[in-house]
Amino acid sequence: MAGMVSGKAQRRRTVRAGDRTVTGLMRVAAAAVAVFVMAACADADATGPIDVGASSAEVVARYLSIDLAAPPNYAAPDYRAHYTRQVLAQDNSPAANPVTDEGATLGRVLFHDTELSLNRTVSCSSCHVQSQGFGDERVFSAGFEGGQTGSHSMRLANAKFFDGDDMFWDRRADDLEDQSLQPVFDRVEMGFSGEAGGIEALIARLSALEYYPVLFEWAFGSDEITETRIRAALAQYVRSIVSAGSRFDDGLAQAPPGPGQGNLPGLTDQENEGFRLFTRPPNAGGAGCAGCHEVPTMALDGNSRSNGLDAGETRIFKSPSLKNVAVGGPYMHDGRFATLTQVVEHYSTGIQDGPALDRRLRGGNGQPIRPRLSVAETAALVAFMETLTDTGLLEDTRFSSPFTR
């Protein structure tokens, strides 16, 4: 199955063929001249014009800690043995927008750049904080003018392994490409709404910054900045945020067990008990968590529906991967649960019936499952979920801000 593209992936939005990715520093030699011409039309907030003789690397070095000749590795993550061909086949990258080192690097710059907000106060990373699992410890994040966002910020790790058709909590985006600019255009989040000029105003803003034409040339073969290319680069960056280095991954790599079987090396007895509860179905003495949260990526199964938060629920929610869930609270789309213990207690005794409830949360009688886990079982599940913390990812400089000023 390696290298195969699923039917769902083939139906995803694609970037236009002309936005092909190219590599290498030599292909950007003419970028400085192009930027010099564009700088003449820059607005008052833009950086100054480029020296005619400045190389692309020199332009980038004025603002960013990026080596165009040796970008970080985003395209070929070091997947471990338990990331099998079947797991890797869940990659939702469209054929026309694979992750490249250059494209993801550009996406990283865009992700951390406050220039993408109308008043230059917030970036994507303001609400998706690396040290907080690329989520936000606040229930609702603060927008560019201080207003609150409409839902809790989702963690981003392993988003590439969600094999469903939609993104965001409410599944309103077709894919990561579609998702990437919606916060930028939102009136509360980053402010480039239609009334503020929308995509045209954003492109004008980026074009007036001397490093962006250089980076777009480097990543896509010409210095043209388009909506399609912005979306593509941001999506590549998010897909490159892969978590495979947690203690759970360490144990699974050493002794890959079948679901619900055996102990994982390096985990305590309590953590292994939590792993068994997580992977075993309810009719086998478990909690059935892995029926929706797929091992080893912990990404949500694409066919999952809602989880019974409210009686009569009709909305079908999507949730992020559980990787780094212990550092990414509060939880649920509205942040209603402050702790993982509260989350487990919901699945133990609090699931509510409704038209959108996932079938895996119903028993044989059609009613919501309420396994009534003991205090010890609840603690074991929480202890296991804490082993999903990937400290290396939380500190990886490939995903930190590249800006030096």
C-alpha positions in Angstrom: 0.0 0.0 0.0 3.0 2.3 0.2 2.8 5.2 -2.2 -0.8 4.6 -3.0 -3.3 7.5 -2.9 -6.7 6.7 -1.5 -9.9 7.6 -3.3 -10.6 10.2 -0.6 -7.1 11.7 -1.1 -7.6 11.8 -4.9 -10.8 13.8 -4.4 -9.1 16.4 -2.3 -8.5 19.9 -3.4 -5.3 20.3 -5.4 -3.0 23.1 -6.2 -2.8 24.2 -9.8 -0.2 22.4 -12.0 1.7 25.6 -12.6 2.6 25.8 -8.9 5.0 22.9 -9.2 7.7 22.7 -6.5 11.3 23.0 -7.4 14.4 22.8 -5.3 17.8 24.4 -5.0 19.3 27.7 -4.3 20.5 28.3 -7.9 16.8 28.6 -9.0 16.3 31.7 -7.1 19.2 33.8 -8.5 16.9 36.2 -10.2 14.6 36.8 -7.2 16.4 39.8 -5.8 15.9 41.8 -9.0 12.2 41.0 -9.1 11.8 42.0 -5.4 13.6 45.3 -6.1 11.0 46.2 -8.7 8.1 45.2 -6.4 9.6 47.2 -3.5 9.0 50.4 -5.4 5.3 49.9 -5.0 5.5 48.9 -1.3 3.3 50.6 1.2 4.5 52.6 4.1 4.6 49.6 6.4 6.8 47.5 4.1 10.5 46.9 4.5 13.0 48.9 2.5 14.0 48.2 -1.1 16.6 45.5 -1.7 20.1 46.3 -2.7 20.4 45.4 -6.4 23.4 43.1 -5.7 21.9 41.4 -2.6 21.7 37.6 -3.0 18.5 35.7 -2.1 20.3 34.2 0.9 21.3 37.7 2.1 17.7 38.9 1.9 16.4 36.0 3.9 19.2 36.3 6.5 18.0 39.8 7.3 14.9 38.4 8.9 15.1 34.6 9.2 17.3 31.9 10.6 16.9 29.8 7.4 19.6 28.4 5.2 18.2 28.3 1.7 21.0 25.9 0.6 20.2 23.4 3.4 16.6 23.6 4.6 15.4 21.4 7.5 14.1 18.0 6.6 10.3 18.0 6.4 9.7 15.8 3.4 11.1 12.6 4.8 10.3 12.1 8.5 12.1 9.3 10.3 9.2 7.0 10.7 9.6 4.1 13.1 8.8 0.5 12.5 5.3 0.7 13.8 4.4 3.3 11.2 3.7 0.6 8.7 2.7 0.9 5.1 -0.9 0.7 6.1 -0.4 3.6 8.5 1.5 5.7 6.0 -1.2 5.1 3.4 -3.5 7.3 5.5 -1.5 10.4 4.5 -4.0 12.9 3.3 -1.6 14.9 1.1 -3.1 15.6 -2.3 -1.0 14.4 -5.2 -0.4 17.9 -6.4 0.8 19.2 -3.0 3.3 16.7 -1.4 5.4 18.0 1.5 8.7 19.4 0.3 11.5 20.9 2.4 11.1 24.2 0.6 7.4 24.4 0.7 7.1 23.4 4.4 9.8 26.0 5.3 7.8 28.7 3.5 4.8 27.4 5.4 6.7 27.7 8.7 7.5 31.3 8.0 3.8 32.1 7.1 2.6 30.2 10.2 4.8 32.3 12.6 4.4 35.7 10.8 2.2 38.3 12.5 2.1 40.0 9.1 -0.8 37.6 8.3 -3.0 39.4 10.8 -4.6 42.7 9.8 -2.9 44.8 12.6 0.3 42.6 12.8 -0.4 41.4 16.3 -1.1 37.7 16.0 0.1 34.7 13.9 -1.2 31.2 13.5 1.3 30.2 16.2 -0.4 32.6 18.6 -3.3 30.1 18.9 -1.3 26.9 18.0 1.6 27.1 20.5 4.3 24.5 20.0 5.0 24.0 23.7 1.3 23.4 24.3 1.0 20.6 21.7 0.3 23.2 18.9 -2.9 24.0 20.8 -3.8 26.7 23.3 -4.1 26.5 27.1 -6.9 29.1 27.0 -10.5 27.9 26.4 -10.8 30.3 23.6 -7.9 32.1 21.9 -7.6 35.8 21.5 -8.1 37.3 18.0 -6.2 40.2 16.5 -8.2 42.8 18.3 -8.7 40.8 21.5 -12.0 39.1 20.7 -12.4 35.5 21.5 -12.5 32.8 18.9 -15.6 30.6 18.4 -14.1 27.3 19.5 -11.1 25.9 21.3 -7.8 25.7 19.3 -7.1 22.3 17.9 -3.8 20.5 18.4 -2.1 20.0 15.0 0.3 17.0 15.3 -0.5 14.1 12.9 -3.2 16.1 11.1 -1.8 14.4 7.9 -3.1 11.0 9.1 -6.7 12.0 9.4 -8.3 10.0 6.6 -11.7 11.8 6.6 -13.0 14.4 4.2 -13.2 17.5 6.4 -11.2 19.7 8.8 -12.0 21.9 11.8 -14.1 20.8 14.8 -17.3 21.4 12.8 -15.8 19.9 9.6 -16.4 23.0 7.5 -13.2 22.9 5.5 -12.6 20.4 2.7 -9.0 19.7 3.6 -5.9 21.3 5.1 -5.4 23.5 2.1 -9.0 24.8 2.5 -8.5 25.1 6.3 -5.2 27.0 6.2 -6.5 30.5 5.4 -9.9 30.5 7.0 -8.6 31.9 10.3 -6.7 34.6 8.3 -9.9 35.7 6.7 -12.0 35.5 9.9 -13.2 38.9 11.3 -12.3 37.9 14.8 -9.2 35.7 14.4 -6.8 37.5 12.1 -8.9 40.1 10.3 -8.3 39.9 6.6 -12.1 39.7 5.9 -13.7 40.8 2.7 -14.3 44.2 4.3 -10.6 44.5 5.0 -9.6 43.6 1.4 -9.5 39.8 1.8 -6.9 37.8 -0.2 -6.0 40.8 -2.4 -4.9 42.8 0.6 -3.0 39.9 2.1 -1.1 39.3 -1.2 -0.3 43.0 -1.4 1.0 42.9 2.2 3.2 39.8 1.6 4.5 41.1 -1.8 5.8 44.3 -0.1 7.9 42.3 2.3 11.3 41.6 0.7 11.7 38.0 2.0 8.4 36.6 0.6 9.1 36.9 -3.2 12.4 35.3 -2.6 10.9 32.4 -0.6 8.0 31.8 -3.1 10.6 31.7 -5.9 12.6 29.2 -3.9 9.6 27.0 -3.1 7.5 27.2 -6.2 9.8 28.3 -9.1 8.7 31.9 -9.5 8.2 34.8 -7.2 4.4 35.1 -7.8 2.5 35.1 -4.6 -1.0 33.5 -5.0 -3.7 32.3 -2.7 -3.2 28.7 -4.0 0.5 28.9 -3.1 -0.1 30.3 0.4 -2.6 27.6 1.1 -0.2 24.9 -0.3 2.7 26.0 1.8 0.8 26.3 5.1 -0.8 22.9 4.5 2.7 21.4 3.8 4.0 22.8 7.1 1.0 21.4 9.1 1.4 18.0 7.5 5.1 18.0 8.5 4.2 18.2 12.2 4.5 14.5 12.8 4.6 13.0 16.3 6.4 9.6 16.5 8.7 10.1 19.5 6.6 9.8 22.6 7.3 7.2 25.3 4.3 5.3 23.9 6.1 5.2 20.5 9.3 4.1 22.1 7.5 1.1 23.7 5.6 0.3 20.6 8.8 0.4 18.4 10.5 -2.1 20.7 7.7 -4.6 21.0 4.8 -4.0 18.6 1.9 -5.8 20.2 -1.5 -6.6 18.7 -4.3 -4.4 19.9 -5.0 -5.0 23.6 -2.2 -7.5 24.0 1.0 -7.6 26.0 2.9 -4.8 27.8 4.9 -2.0 26.2 8.5 -1.8 27.3 9.3 1.3 29.3 5.7 1.9 30.5 4.7 1.3 34.1 2.1 -1.3 35.1 -0.5 1.5 35.4 0.3 2.9 32.0 0.1 -0.5 30.4 -3.2 -1.1 32.1 -4.4 2.1 30.6 -3.1 1.0 27.2 -5.1 -2.3 27.5 -8.2 -0.3 28.4 -7.6 2.1 25.5 -7.3 -0.6 22.9 -9.7 -3.3 24.0 -13.4 -3.0 23.0 -16.0 -2.7 25.7 -17.2 -6.2 25.2 -13.7 -7.4 26.1 -13.3 -5.4 29.2 -11.8 -2.3 27.7 -13.0 1.3 27.1 -12.8 1.0 23.3 -11.0 4.3 22.7 -8.9 2.9 19.9 -12.0 2.3 17.9 -12.0 6.0 17.0 -8.5 7.1 18.0 -6.3 5.0 15.8 -3.0 3.5 17.0 -0.2 4.6 16.5 -1.0 8.0 15.1 -3.9 8.6 17.5 -5.6 10.4 14.7 -9.4 10.2 14.5 -10.9 7.6 12.3 -12.4 9.4 9.3 -15.8 7.8 9.8 -16.2 8.9 13.4 -19.3 10.9 14.3 -20.1 12.8 17.5 -19.2 11.7 21.1 -22.4 12.5 23.0 -21.4 15.7 24.7 -25.0 17.0 24.6 -28.4 15.3 24.4 -29.9 15.5 21.0 -26.7 16.5 19.3 -27.0 16.8 15.5 -23.6 18.1 14.6 -20.8 15.7 13.6 -17.5 16.7 15.2 -13.9 16.1 14.3 -11.2 15.9 16.9 -7.4 16.2 16.6 -4.9 13.4 17.2 -4.4 12.5 20.9 -0.6 13.0 20.6 0.5 15.6 23.2 -3.1 15.6 24.6 -1.7 15.9 28.2 -0.1 19.3 27.4 -2.9 20.5 25.2 -5.9 21.1 27.5 -8.6 22.2 28.0 -10.6 19.7 25.9 -13.5 19.4 23.4 -14.6 22.0 20.9 -15.8 24.3 23.6 -13.1 23.6 26.1 -15.7 22.4 28.7 -13.4 19.9 30.3 -10.3 21.2 32.2 -8.6 17.8 32.8 -8.1 14.4 31.2 -9.8 12.9 34.2 -13.0 14.8 33.3 -12.7 13.6 29.7 -12.5 10.0 30.8 -15.4 10.4 33.2 -17.5 11.7 30.3 -16.9 8.5 28.4 -17.5 6.5 31.5 -20.8 7.8 32.7 -21.8 10.9 30.7 -22.4 10.0 27.0 -25.7 11.5 25.9 -27.9 10.2 23.1 -28.6 12.0 19.9 -28.9 11.6 16.1 -25.2 12.2 15.5 -23.9 9.9 18.2 -21.2 7.5 16.8 -22.3 3.9 16.6 -19.3 2.8 18.5 -20.7 4.6 21.5 -23.9 2.6 21.5 -24.5 -0.7 23.1 -26.4 -3.7 21.7 -29.7 -2.1 22.9 -29.0 1.0 20.9 -28.5 3.1 24.0 -25.3 5.1 24.8 -22.5 3.0 26.4 -21.6 3.9 29.9 -18.9 1.5 31.1 -18.7 3.1 34.6 -15.0 2.8 34.9 -13.5 2.5 38.4 -11.3 5.2 39.9 -8.3 3.0 39.2 -9.3 2.4 35.6 -9.8 6.1 35.0 -6.4 6.9 36.5 -4.8 4.2 34.3 -6.3 5.7 31.1 -5.1 9.2 32.1 -1.6 7.8 32.9 -1.5 6.1 29.4 -2.5 9.3 27.6 0.3 11.1 29.4 2.7 8.7 27.6 1.6 10.2 24.3 3.5 13.4 25.1 6.2 13.9 22.5 8.7 16.2 24.2 11.0 16.1 21.1 8.3 17.6 18.9 7.5 20.3 21.5 11.1 21.4 21.4 12.0 20.8 17.8 13.5 23.9 16.2 12.1 23.0 12.8 8.7 24.1 14.1 9.7 27.1 16.2 9.6 30.7 14.9 12.3 31.3 12.2 12.2 35.1 12.7 15.3 36.8 14.1 13.7 40.2 14.4 
